[in-house]
């Protein structure tokens, strides 16, 4: 089970080092601090919008989940500091996609 | 350790032409040797800077240009490939592995280096316009900067580009033109973007003895600073300043024994309008939040100190050639050979070249 195989099933799970517990982001097989093996953490992750903009009428935003940051789509006009969760994610044509609300 | 100088330069007009990367590369090398007394037989290393997927370009360039180097290979590091190749050339000379190094950068308008496929934390928002929009929004928010203030960057740089015969842009624009140009995102207008293009630039680096033999007016690489903060945009420490640029500039200026106030002329990596004030502030050329005001002052006083050739926005952005084209401009400025673009009395110049939203930066300090 990897971040990618979980994401392909529509599940967003945060990778962390099994040895030193550091969040490992972007997802890689080994921890960048201690080179220990990486596992996936469970839980409902709540993120915070750090910044946003809009292209062709669709908003996109930088969302922080602790040490993890992603660029995600969001349907309604966002605000900096707004709390959000992942409502849709996956892999499409080889690219990750994330949507928050 | 020997000093390393720029003994000769070559550059061609930046276009949207559909031309093979091999022929684009060769053109700036031909320009370099036609415009200097340098002897092709003296070149003992050839470094090619590009993001092209074409292979074995340095040996191909060597064969087609009639060079017989010992060392020949490609350097790739996205948009700052050019200055990375120059730093590699410097290192070959400083270590004694080579005495004269040809560094040539080239790119086609459809370069694969425009998008970093690896950075999947950007989700479906991989194109540079998305990171640029986040930076622009964050910078405007933090320092209460208006879009009209940021629009001064393309207004200034397109004006400078009119005096650069190799620039893609030949047309001046007003703040109104920028604001009324296509809204690519809520935070970036079309005229605020540098454009990918086809182009090439070359420099001949040489040890102190060789530089004095090959050129009447060598320009010396007095300072080098590089910092790789991360590869992924989402790992950046700040979205309203450029940490890798701050560190690279500090290291380069210290190596050269200079302070920011000593810089007479600089080429700054304005991939998008917001990058210029952020870079000026991060390098200490003005205070935090003062970059947009500095750009306005330079425009009002017709001061060409920053991006005299028009920067990336005015000149075009052939990724692998950009850092070398910046160094060519600063070399011409320091030789008082920049024609109508000349910044009077320039003795110390700076090149700022960065990649992937400023996740890595190179700064060179040049002196005559």
Contacts between the chains, C-beta under 8 A, distances in Angstrom:
chain1	res1	chain2	res2	distance
A	25	B	121	6.8
A	25	B	234	7.8
A	25	B	235	7.8
A	26	B	119	7.2
A	26	B	120	6.3
A	26	B	121	4.7
A	26	B	232	5.5
A	26	B	234	7.7
A	50	B	239	7.4
A	51	B	134	5.0
A	51	B	137	5.5
A	51	B	138	4.9
A	51	B	141	7.7
A	51	B	239	5.9
A	52	B	134	7.8
A	52	B	137	6.9
A	53	B	130	7.7
A	53	B	133	3.8
A	53	B	134	6.3
A	53	B	136	7.6
A	53	B	137	5.1
A	53	B	185	5.1
A	53	B	186	5.0
A	53	B	187	4.8
A	54	B	185	6.3
A	54	B	186	4.3
A	55	B	129	7.2
A	55	B	130	7.5
A	55	B	133	7.3
A	55	B	184	7.1
A	55	B	185	4.4
A	55	B	186	7.5
A	60	B	125	5.2
A	60	B	130	6.3
A	60	B	133	7.9
A	62	B	134	5.5
A	62	B	234	7.0
A	62	B	239	7.2
A	68	B	121	7.9
A	69	B	121	6.6
A	69	B	234	3.7
A	69	B	235	7.3
A	70	B	121	5.3
A	70	B	122	7.7
A	70	B	123	5.8
A	70	B	234	6.4
A	71	B	121	7.1
A	71	B	122	4.6
A	71	B	123	4.9
A	71	B	124	7.9
A	71	B	125	4.2
A	71	B	130	6.2
A	71	B	134	7.7
A	71	B	233	7.9
A	71	B	234	6.8
A	72	B	123	5.8
A	73	B	123	7.5
A	73	B	124	7.1
A	80	B	141	7.5
A	92	B	124	7.4
A	95	B	120	7.1
A	95	B	123	7.3
A	95	B	124	5.6
A	95	B	126	7.2
A	96	B	120	4.6
A	96	B	121	7.7
A	96	B	123	5.2
A	96	B	124	7.4
A	97	B	123	5.2
A	97	B	124	4.5
A	98	B	123	4.5
A	98	B	124	7.9
